[in-house]
Amino acid sequence: MALLGAAWSPNATMFLASSLLIGLGSVVAQVLVPFAAYLAPEDQRGRVVGKVMSGLLLGIMLARPVASLVADEWGWRPLFMGSAAVSALLAVLLISALPERQPSIGSSYGKLLASLWTLLKETPVLRRRALCQASLFGAFSLFWTAAPLYLSDAYGLSQKGIAFFALVGVGGAAAAPIVGRYADRGLIRPLTFAALLTAVFGWGLSVWIGCAMPLLALLLFLGEREVC
């Protein structure tokens, strides 16, 4: 319903309100990750979570180029209408396919939320991992929010050109199932270090050296049909 509200928004206020509801509803993707971990055998948990995360990341990364291509051809409203249809279909599939789970703890939802602070206070590894992932995902969201605006303003790329640029990030989703397999072998710490080092290196290319994004943008710009 929120996606349809965004598609039919007559003004910015309704669009922002719909966007807030869309964001609240999208938490279902984060619920599926621990649910998959719960269903998986302990010795295969890393591999299963890796596959689910791969699908999640693939969807995130493909959403950007698909959105740009659709907006370039038909405008932005059909994109939200199509997303509403896909979400409704997924809801039906998940209801019919996922097994029922009855939690063993009988606490209320409010108490469960309050228990998160206790877990955060008493579990040092949770604090470190939560801070690490919040920082990484914050940087990820910042980059892919700002990059299209920068490519459009500084290099004049169309929505189609931005879509091709965004496809570069899709390859990162392939790493999740591979990392999951190695995590099952007890290599979590070296994998984490390698991932953080790769992220720092990637930011270094785009910010400090200043050659990765402009070079790719220039190649895409020169290859566009309008320019040719």
ZAGU-40753 format. One record per residue: x, y, z of N, C-alpha, C, O in turn. Coordinates in steps of 0.001 Angstrom, whole numbers, plus 524288, in hexadecimal, padded with zeros to 5 digits. Example, Ala and Ser with C-alpha at 12.3 -4.5 7.8 and 13.67 -1.06 7.14 Angstrom:
<sites>
833867E9C681E788300C7EE6C81E78833907F31C81E788379C7F30982111/832327F73681BA8835667FBDC81BE4832648001E81EBE834618047281F67/
</sites>
This chain:
<sites>
803397FB4D800008000080000800008035F804EB800008020F808C57FD71/807B6804C9802DE80B3580950802FE80DC080A327FDAD80E7380EAB7FC0F/80F22806047FAF481164806847F5B680D7F808F37F1EE80EF280C417EEBF/8089E8075D7F23E8049C809BA7EEEF803BE80F6E7F06E802C4812BD7ED15/8041C8108A7F5888039C815F77F743807EF819607F5058070581DDE7F391/80CB2817327F4BF8110681A1E7F2698102C81AE97EC988115181F157EA7F/80E28816E57E9FC80D44817467E4578093681B657E3038099481DF17DEF4/8056081C0F7E65E8011C81FBB7E545801AE824D27E8487FDF3827D57E8A0/80647825D47EA778070282A827EDAC8066282F757EA67808FD830137E668/802E5833097EC1C80249837F77E9388061183C337EB04806A9840317E867/808A683B577EF8580C3583F4F7F1938108383CB17F4BD81060837F97F5A8/8145983FD17F666818E483DC97F9358176B83BA87FE98819CA837E280067/8139883DFA801248122283C408066981029836A180660811CF8337380996/80CA98356A802C880A9F830198026F80EE682C49800C980F0E827D68029A/8126182E137FD518169982A9B7FB9C81A40829568002A81BD5824D6800C3/81B9B82D2F8035E81F0C82C45807D981C74828B580BE381F008255480E2B/817578298280CC1814808261C810688145F8208380E648150981CD381168/8138881FDE809578138E81AA180706818F38182C80762819708137D8085B/81D0381B52806998225E81957806F2823968176180C728264D8137680D18/8219281A1F8106A8225C81866815D181FD88130D816B08223980F9E81911/81B1981256814CA8186480D568156B81B0F809028124981B518048881406/81D0880A6080DAC81FF78068180A92824C6804B380D8E825F98000C80DAC/827878086180FF882C1D806FD8130982AD58037D817A782DC47FFE2818DF/826678048E81A40824C88014181EA48236F7FBC681CC4824AB7F7ED81F5F/820E97FB6B8184581F747F64A816408240F7F32081444823F07EE5281452/8281A7F5D18128682C977F3068105082FC17F0158146F833677ED4381310/82E747F0AB8196C831367EDD281D8B830777E7EC81D07833597E4E681F68/82C997E646819ED82BAF7E0A8819338308D7DDF78171C831847D96B81857/833A27E0BB813F58386C7DE5F811E183C427DD0C8164383EFE7D91A81603/83C717E06081A4583FF47DF5B81EA083DD47DB1B82248840D17D89982518/838BD7DA548223A836737D62282564837B37D0D082307838687CCFF825DE/837F77D08D81DD5838E87CB8B81B3F83E677C96E81C4B83F327C4B081C44/842307CCE281D35847917CB1A81E19847FC7C7DB82320849E07C371822E1/8464D7C9D9827AF8468C7C68A82C60842DB7C1D882C1A843E67BDCC82E7B/83E8C7C2608293583B017BDF3828A383DAA7B988825A883D017B4F4826F8/840AE7BAEB821A2843A57B6FE81EBE847C07B47482239848A67AFBD821E7/84A447B79D8259484E1F7B5798293884B9A7B1B282D1684DF67ADC882E93/846D47B2E182EB1843F77AF7A8324F8429F7AA3E82FC2842DD7A62C8324E/841377AA5882AC183FA97A58C82814844487A2278267C843B079D6C825DB/848DF7A47E825D184D627A1A5823BE8500D79E6C828008501E7A00A82C87/85247799D68269E85584796EB82A5085A3F79A2882BEA85C0F79D74828EC/85C3B7993E830908607579C88832A28655579C6282F39867E87A06282E7F/866A2797C582D1B86B6379752829F986AD0799B48248A86EAF79A39821BB/8660E79B28823028652B79D8F81DE8862F47A31981E54861487A56381A72/862F77A52B82304860657AA38823EF863007AEA7820E1860577B1F781EA1/868307AEAF820D286AEC7B2CF81DFF869BE7B2AB81835869067B6BE815C1/869897ADFB81600868707AD708106B862E27AF2F80F1E862027B1D980B36/85F267ADAC81269859AD7AF0E8116E858E07B4F0811F28566A7B76380E9F/85AFC7B72F8162785A7D7BCD6816DA85D397BFB98126F85B657C3CF810AF/861A47BD948109D864637BFFA80C3B8610E7C01E80757861197C3FD8047D/85E267BBEA8065785ABF7BBC5801B8856517BFB780230855037C2677FE6B/854027C00B806D984FC57C3C88079E851D07C9608071C84F507CCAF804AE/8565C7CA6580969858AE7CF928090885A2D7D0D68036E859D47D556801C3/85BDB7CCDC8008385D287CDB47FB058585A7CF817F7FF858A57D3277F4E1/853EB7CCEB7F8EE84F147CE917F66384D767D4017F80F84BAD7D71B7F4D9/84E117D52D7FD0D84CA67DA567FF0F850087DE967FC9484E0B7E2907FAC0/8552C7DDB27FC8C858BA7E18B7FA4C857FF7E20F7F4648585F7E6527F234/856F07DD9B7F1DD856107DDC57EC39851477E1107EAEF851467E4137E72F/84D3D7E0737EE168488B7E39E7ED4E849947E9627EE25847A77ECAB7EB36/84CA27EAA17F22F84DE87F0177F34B850FB7F27B7EECD84FD97F6D27ED10/854E97EF977ECF0858517F1B67E8E1855917F1F17E393856727F5977E092/852437EE1A7E26684F797EE317DD6984B127F2397DD648497A7F4187D943/849217F3897E208844D87F7497E250846617FC8F7E008843337FF2A7DD89/84B3F7FE207E0E484CF9803347DEF384CFF803737D8FF84A8A806F57D6CE/84FAB7FFE17D64484F8D8002F7D08984A307FF297CE33848B9801AA7CA5E/8472E7FB777D079841EB7FA717CE7283E7E7FF477CEFE83B8F800A57CB70/83EE8801DC7D38483BCC806997D45B83D4280AD67D06A839DE80D8E7CE5D/8425880B5E7CF618440E80F587CBA68421480E207C62A84050811A27C363/8425D8092A7C4988409C807B07BF5A83ABF808777BEB6838F380A6F7BAB6/837C4806E57C2B38320E807817C26F830A880D4A7C24982D5F80EEF7BF2F/8332C810617C5AB83201815F87C5CC833748189B7C0AA830D981C467BEF8/8379E816B97BE3583954819097B94583570817EE7B4E1834B481B287B164/832F0813567B51182F5D811CF7B0E1829BE813917B1D58272A8157C7AE41/827D3812EC7B6AC82241813C27B7BD8212F817A67BC2181CA5818B67BD4F/82537819C97BE8E8244F81D557C2E88248781A707C81B8251B815AB7C838/8241081D567CC6C824DF81B007D18D81FF7818767D3D582076814F27D713/81B5781A0E7D25081693817E87D4A8815D2812147D3708147980F217D6FD/816A18104A7CE958160B80AA77CD87819B7807457D0C081886802BB7D1CA/81E298096B7D258821D0806707D58B81F5E804F27DAC581FE58007E7DC81/81CB88089A7DD4581A35807797E24481585803DD7E199814718009D7E4FA/812BB8046E7DD3E80E5B800E57DC3F810467FB477DB8280DF67F79A7DD94/814787FAAA7D892816B57F5767D7D9818C37F3307DCE68182E7EE857DDE1/81B2B7F6777E02081D1C7F4A47E530818AA7F2D87E8B48193A7EF0A7EB96/814407F5927E87A80FBB7F4057EB9680DC57EEAB7E9EB80C707EB707ED39/80D957EDB47E4D480BD47E8A27E2DD80F8C7E4427E48180DD47E0147E623/8149C7E53B7E4118187C7E14A7E596818337E0357EB718188A7DBB37ED14/817967E4497EE9B817397E3937F44B812717E05F7F5C9812BA7DD087F93B/80E0D7E1617F334809527DE5C7F44E80A1A7D8A07F2E9808687D5297F5C8/80CAC7D7A37EE7E80DBB7D2427ECE2811597CF8B7F0C98107D7CB057F22B/815617D2517F28B819047D0107F65C8164A7CEE47FB8A817787CAFC7FE16/812AC7D2407FD1280FD27D153801ED80CCD7CC34801AD80CCC7C92E8056A/80A3F7CB407FD478074A7C6627FC9680AF97C1AD7FC97809D27BDB37FF09/80F647C21E7F9DC813207BDD17F9A88156A7BC947FF03815EB7B80380071/816CD7C0A1801FB819237BFC380722815397BD5C80AEF8169A7B9F880E0D/810597BF2180AA780C597BCED80E2380B9B7B71880D1780AE97B403810B6/80BC47B5A28082280AD47B02C806BF80FAB7ACBB8074680F2D7A8068081E/814597AF01806CC819167ABCF806A181BEB7AB6280BD981E127A74380D11/81BF57AF8380EEC81F017AF67813C181C3E7AC37817F28177A7AC888187E/81F3C7A91E81AEF81CD57A61F81F3381B507A9AB823BB81DA27ADCE82488/817717A800826A0815E17AB0282B38819DD7AA3882F8C81C2D7A6098300F/81AA27AE4B832A581E547AE008370481BB47B03D83BD4819D07B4A983BCF/81B9F7AD2583FE8819727AEDF844D881DF17AFFF84899820817AC5684A60/81EFC7B4F2849DC8234E7B63784D6C822877B3AA852B681E2F7B363854C2/826DB7B1CE854DE826927AF2F859F9826187B31085E73824597B1A1862B1/8279F7B7F785D93827527BBEF861AD822087BEA5861548206B7C06985D28/81F617BEEF865C081A2F7C139865D981A167C6F586732816027C8E2868DD/81E5B7C9CE8669181E8E7CF54867EA81B777D28D8640381A997D0F485F8F/819D37D720865CD8171A7DAAF8625181B047DD4D85EA181FBF7DD0985F74/818FB7DFCE85A9A81C607E25D856C681F737E6CF85958824067E7A08581C/81CF47E9A985CE581FA57EDE085FA3824367EBE9862D88285A7EE5B862F0/8237C7E77686583827BE7E53D868A482C2C7E3408652A830C37E3AB8668C/82AC57E11D860B282ECE7DF5185D138322E7E3E185B2D836F47E36D85ACC/82FA67E83E85A01832997ECDE8585C836187EED985CBD83A8E7F06285BCE/8340D7EED18618B8372B7F09E865FB83BCE7ED088670A83FDA7EECD868F0/83B3D7E7FE865D283F7F7E44E866C48442D7E53D863398487E7E3738645D/843537E80E85EE8847AA7E93185B6384BE27EC6C85E14850867EBAB85D13/84A4C7F0038617B84E277F32A8644D851647EFCB867F68560F7F0B7868A6/84EE37EBDA86A55851C47E84786DBE855B47E51886A9E85A287E46386C4A/854117E3308661A857AF7E04B862BC85C407E3B88610B860BC7E1FB860FE/85B187E89085FAB85F307EC1F85DEF8630A7ED4A86258867B97EDD186165/8611A7EDB18671D8646C7EEF686B99867BD7EA5486D4986C317EB0786EF5/865A17E59F86CDE868447E10B86EFD86B377DDD486AF086DD17DA0786C54/86ADD7DF44865FA86D5C7DC2B861D8871167DF9B85EBB86F667E24F85B22/876217DF8E8600B879E27E2FC85D5687A347E1F48577C87AA17E59F85467/879FF7DCEF855E787A6F7DBC885052875D17DE0D84D518766B7DF9E848D0/871367DE4184FC286CA47E09284D3A86D6E7E66984C7C86C047E88F8486C/86FB57E9068506E870B67EEA084FFA874737EFBF84B7F8738C7F34C84862/878A97ECB384B2D87C837ED998470D87A2B7EC9C841AD87AD67EFBE83E18/877657E830841228752F7E6D783C0B870E37EAB183A728707D7EC1D835DF/86DB97EC5983E268698B7F00A83CE786BD17F53E83B13869F87F78483742/86FDB7F71F83DD5872517FC0983C4C874F87FB85836FE874B47FF0F833C0/877837F7188362887A2C7F61C831348764C7F61D82CAC877257F8C0828BE/872137F32E82D3786E4A7F2B9828FA86B3E7F7C682827869F37F920823BA/86A177FA9182C648676C7FF9382BD086AD18036C828CA868DD8064D82577/86FE08037B829EE87372807008272E873EE8057D82172873C3808D981E03/8748A80056820668751E7FE9181B048702F7FF9D817CB870838018681365/86BA77FE5C819FC866D87FF198170586593804E38166786349806808127E/8671A8080A81A5B8666E80DA7819D3869B380FD581561867D98130B81250/86EA280E0E815078721080FBC810C58700980DCD80B7C870328109E80798/86E22808F380B6D86BEA806AC806A886747809E4804B8866F480B398001D/863B280B1D8084F85F0480E1C806DD8607C8139C8051D85E41815B180166/86440815EF807D2865F281B328066B8683D81B56800EC8670C81ED67FDD9/86B8D8177E7FFB686E0F817637FA9786A0F816D97F64186A26819D77F27D/8667C813037F6BE862DE811F67F27985E51815C27F24A85B53815C37EE86/85DBE819057F657859FB81D4D7F61185C61822077F362859D88249D7F039/86149823247F4AA863DB827CB7F28F8660D826F57ED1C8662982A9A7E9F9/867D18222B7EBEA86A6A821387E6E9866FD822947E234868E4825337DEA6/8620C820F07E1FF85EDB822617DD6885E35828447DCC385E4482A437D863/85D9582B127E12C85D10830C27E0D786218833367DEC9861F3836D77DBA2/8667E831377E09786B8F8333C7DEE486C778321A7D91986E408357E7D631/86B3C82D5D7D77686BF982BF17D1FE8687A82F297CE6386A03830857CA0A/863D1830577D03B860338336D7CD0F861E4839237CCBF861CD83B797C88B/8636E83B637D131864C7840F67D14E86A23842107CEF786AC7845BA7CBEA/86E0683ED87D06E8736683FFD7CED7874B183DFF7C962877F9840437C6B2/87221839C27C7B6873918375B7C2BF86F08836FD7BEEB86FAF835067BA94/86A7A838D97C079866108390E7BCE6863EC833CD7BB468618E8335F7B71D/864B182FC17BE76862B682A997BD0585CC982A727BD5485A7382CC37C0D6/85A67827C27B9B5854C0826EC7B9D785386822827BDAA8570F820187BFDB/84E7A8217D7BE7084CE581D2D7C1D884F06817FD7BFD58506F814937C2E9/84F42817667BAAC8514D812907B87485724811F87B996858F280DB07BACF/85A0F816357B93085FA2815FE7BA5C860AC814C57C01086448811D87C14C/85D87817017C39285E0B815E27C92185CC58102D7CA4185F2780DC37CDA9/8590580E0A7C76585794808837C81385C33804F87C6CA85D47801437C9A8/85EEC806147C2858636D802E07C114867D2803707C51086A947FFA97C62D/8687A808127C72E86C69808DD7CB3C86B218059B7D01686E97803337D268/8661F8058E7D19A86484802C57D653865377FCE07D5D6865AE7FA297D9C7/8654C7FAE47D1118660B7F5427D05586B5C7F36F7D24F86C147EED07D36C/86F147F7097D2BE874467F5A37D4B7873DF7F35E7DA35876CA7EFCF7DB9A/8703D7F5727DD5686FD37F3B27E2C086D327EE777E37586D5F7EC427E7B9/86ABD7EC667DF5C867E47E7717DFDB86B9C7E2F97E11486A257DF497E3CC/870717E3417DF178742A7DF067E00B875497DE167E5C0876B57D9BF7E742/874AC7E21F7E8FD875AF7E1747EE8E8720A7DD9A7F12E873757DB2C7F514/86D467DD037EF0B869877D95F7F15F86B5B7D3BE7F0EB869CA7D06F7F409/86EAA7D29C7ED0F8708F7CD407EC5B8742E7CB897F0BC875217C6DF7F16C/876387CF4E7F3B9879E67CDF27F7E1877387CB8B7FCA3879AF7C8A27FF91/872337CCB87FD7386F8C7CB038023D86F787C517802F2871027C34A80721/86DC67C1E97FF1F86DD27BC3C800048734D7BA018009E874107B63480376/8771E7BC527FDFB87C8C7BA807FE8A87E717BB8080411880CA7B81980685/87D677C0338060287EF47C18980B5A87C297BE0580F4087E757BC718132B/877357BCC880E338744A7B961811C1876C17B40881248876F17B1E381695/878A57B1D580E0387B307ACB180E3E8801A7ACE1811A1881027A967814D3/883407B0F5810E88880E7B161813FD886E97B2A7819B5889E47B12B81D2D/882987B56681AAD881197B6868201487FCD7B18482304880E67B118827AD/87D717ADA88204B87C587A89F822BF881567A5C882454881367A24B827A2/885B87A744821F888AB87A4D78234488DA87A7C6827928921E7A675828CC/88B2E7ABB9829D988D977AE8A82E278911B7B30482C938946A7B4A882FA7/8907B7B50C827D6893E57B938825E8891357BE8A8260F8920B7C1C88229C/88DFB7BF7182A0A88AE37C43882A3A88E527C90882AE288D7F7CCF082832/892277C8D782E66895627CD7882F75898A67CF1D82ABE8988C7D3B682955/89B8B7CB918283F89E857CD448239C89B0B7CF2281F2889C827D2AF81C44/896667CCBE81E92892CA7CE8281A86890CE7D40481BAA890527D73A8181D/88FAC7D5158209888DEC7DA5082216892237DE53820FD891177E28781EE5/896EF7DCF88227189B497E08F8218489BF37E19881BA789CC37E60E81A0E/89B9A7DD818187B89C337DE1B812D5897D37E17D81094898C67E4B780D23/8930A7E0C28128588EA57E3DB8109588F4D7E9A0811F288E5A7ED0780EB0/890ED7EAB5816C3891B67F0238185D896207F2AB81541895C57F735813B5/89A487EFAB8145D89EAC7F1B58115889D067F2E780BBA89E9D7F6DA8097D/899DA7EF7980981897E57F05980431894817F534803EE894D87F83880033/891387F5F8807E788DDA7FA9B80800891137FFA08084F88FF98036D80594/895137FF9980BAB898758042D80C1D89B4980539806F689BD7809B880558/89D138010C8046589FC0801977FF6989C16803D87FB4789DA2807357F835/89739801FA7FB3789376803FC7F77189254809BF7F8388920980CB57F470/891AF80B5C7FD1D890DD810ED7FE24895B48140A7FCAB8954C818747FACE/89A45811BD7FD8289F13814767FC0B89F58815867F6388A10F819B37F491/89DA5811C17F32089D99812867ED74899F7816F27EBDB89B4D81A317E892/8955D817067EE3B8916D81AD27EC8689223820377EEF289069824197ECB1/894A4820897F37E895068258F7F63089A98827C67F60389B6582C337F450/89E62824B87F7BF8A3AB826D47F8418A680826F57F3008A89882B047F17E/8A697822A97F0438A92D822987EB338A5ED825897E7338A808828457E3DA/8A0C2824F47E79089D42827F87E44689D308264F7DE9689C378298A7DB29/89E34821517DD8089E5E81FBE7D80189A3B81BB97D69B8989F81B7B7D214/898718188D7DA50894F7814357D8F288FB6816267D6E388E29814C87D28C/88CF98194F7D9F6887CE81B1E7D8528880C81E997D37A8851481DAA7CFD0/88B73822947D34788B99825D27CE9288CF7822C97C9A688ACC823D17C57B/8909081F087CA1A8921D81C0D7C58188D95818CD7C37888C83818D07BEC8/88AE9816067C6EF88670812E47C5478821E8165A7C31987FA8815147BF2A/8814081AB87C5B587D2C81E457C3EA87E748206A7BE8187B03820EA7BB2F/8836E821AE7BDA4884FD823C37B8968844281FB97B4408826E820FF7AFFE/885B681AD27B5628850F816B27B17E87F58815DD7B02C87DEF815407AB9E/87C09815D97B43487675815367B3448743D819D87B041870F18193B7ACCF/8761F81E7D7B1A087442823317AF07875A18231D7A9398726C824777A5E8/87A74821837A80C87C1C821627A2A18795181D2479F8B878C281D8B79AC9/8778D8190D7A24787501814C779F9486F2C8156A79EE886CA98121E79C77/86CF6819907A1028675081A457A089865C381BA579AFF868B281E267981F/86121819F97999185F3581AA57943D85EB982067792CE85FE7821F378E68/85CF28239F7969F85C1F829207956E8614482BC5793F88617082F077906F/8657682A57796B986A8182CB6795BC86CB482AD77908C86ED182DE978D83/86C2D825B078F8A86E2F8238A78A9C86B5A825F67860086C7D824A878183/
</sites>
